[in-house]
Amino acid sequence: MTHSWGLELLEDDMLDAFNRHPSAVGESYGEHMGQASRFGAAMVVAGLACMIHAVFPFWFEKTASLCVQRLHARMSARHRPQVSAGGEVLRA
């Protein structure tokens, strides 16, 4: 026999799991998905450039390193709220 409260608890835990990190960095789930997807796509492109560069060292000589520098600058410039050890946002 299943209880509706068990399903509700599971749903609450799932929603919490999906929203915990995005809210800790001051974003909604959708905003975080967009940011992470753009960062991931840029890293995949840089990785492909590295693989091509491994075979043809005269191609993409600085592509990956420049991509990493740009991604680091973008990530460092993002607004990061202060978060407690327990994961609560202290200051946005």
Secondary structure, DSSP 8 states (H G I E B T S, - for coil): ---HHHHHHHHHHHHHHHHHHHHHTT--HHHHHHHHHHHHHHHHHHHHHHHHHHH-TTSSTTHHHHHHHHHHHHHHHS---EE-TTS-EEE-
